[in-house]
Amino acid sequence: MAEYKRPQNEEEFNENFKQKTPLMNDTQAYYESSRCLFCYDAPCMNACPTEIDIPLFIKQIHSGNVEGAAKTIYDSNWLGNACGSVCPTGVLCEGACVYNHQDVPPLQIGRLQNYATKSVIDSGKHLYTPGDDNGKKVVVIGAGPAGIACACELRTLGYTVDVFEAKDKPTGLLVYGNAPYKITNEEVFEETSFLQDQLGYNVKYNSPINSKEQILELENNYDAIFLGIGIGATAYRNIPGEDKDGVYGAVEFIADLKMNHSNTKVGNKVIVLGGGNTAMDAASESARMGASNVTLAYRGNKEKMGAYSFEYDLIISAGVKSVFDASPVQIIGSDSVEGVKFSDSKGKHFVIEADMVIKATGQEKQASFYEMIKGLEADSNTRIKVNPKNNQTTNKQYFAGGDAINGGAEVVNGAYDGKLAAQGIHQWLNQ
């Protein structure tokens, strides 16, 4: 098993969680950009949910126009730097690269995207200005990727934008739910500050919207409302013993680690329940925090896991063990966790010892919030129903995007949704 020393300070934490793909230098970016074939009808561009003109920005990097490359990226994706780090590029743009058909390593599109955007962020270069004030106001509920993208796009169109965020930091799970070896909080805050400084949207932190009275006030004070509220806390799964000390939700565990680093409490024997990408992050992070034994337990077989294969490979390289066809029957122990009793596909029971259990078994939906809004409809999976052409909901004053409409996808999907909704709001208010 890969051995990670339990970090005692920030330096040791950073060593355990050093980023997988460090920023390119000028020479590396020049060389890598020279490999691009600048394909006609480029498959990488078609694979990007935000449809960034990838051949163009790579050509701009190669010709020395890094600022132009950054603008090409941001014109399509307001979270261009973050997405360069956290996007599953091996599945999306890099996975579509034609080099994959020639037994040649695909172009490192994500790292090139980071190189260009980080360059302008560091320089403080102004790429955008707000549009002329059109006298209309839009409120954005939730400062996640979808909300930030919507706010940015609306500002370029001349709208006054107020963003209400329940927590004290922006970008939702980008900050609270992504592993530090993918992106640091500092990088996220640098990008959001870069955008807010240029476009001037207002953010009101620690400002949850949780009553009908607040909803009615927003409806009366704003011309349109964007819902980017995401999904909620880790769901309760009615596993006997689920309330014992030492049982944590994966979303809450990852958020604690992102905020508190080496001060986060991690057991010695950790079991992570689940098979999605969040489970992979929780397992890898537990190992990197010095747990002596980490086991990923999934109720189905390996092929049924929702996680990307490269995420699973990452936890194995960190020394995590995996058990499949293992359904949790009971979390055992007196007051605190001592292990988990599982049932296999043949109905046989077995126990794995643990002093910490992390549930990555799904998140609660926001049904109670949706019920406060008159005429807002959700589907059978508690996802807000929208018109896919403009992300307008069944209540015409409301638009939505991100996890609230897709049930939990990538940051890049949220960025796309927010921009689409902003354009939809603009069309609706000017028809």
Secondary structure, 3 states (H helix, E strand, C coil): CCCCCCCCCHHHHHHHCCCCCCCCCHHHHHHHHHCCCCCCCCHHHHHCCCCCCHHHHHHHHHCCCHHHHHHHHHHHCCCHHHHHHHCCCCCCHHHHCHHHHHCCCCCCHHHHHHHHHHHHHHHCCCCCCCCCCCCCEEEEECCCHHHHHHHHHHHHCCCEEEEECCCCCCCCHHHHCCCCCCCCHHHHHHHHHHHHHHHCCEEECCCCCCCHHHHHHHHHHCCEEEECCCCCCECCCCCCCCCCECEEEHHHHHHHHHHHHHHCCCCCEEEEECCCHHHHHHHHHHHHCCCCEEEEECCCCHHHCCCCHHHHHHHHHCCCEEECCCEEEEEECCCECCEEEEECCCCCEEEEECCEEEECCCECCCHHHHCCCCCCCECCCCCECECCCCCEECCCCEEECCHHHHCCCCHHHHHHHHHHHHHHHHHHHCC
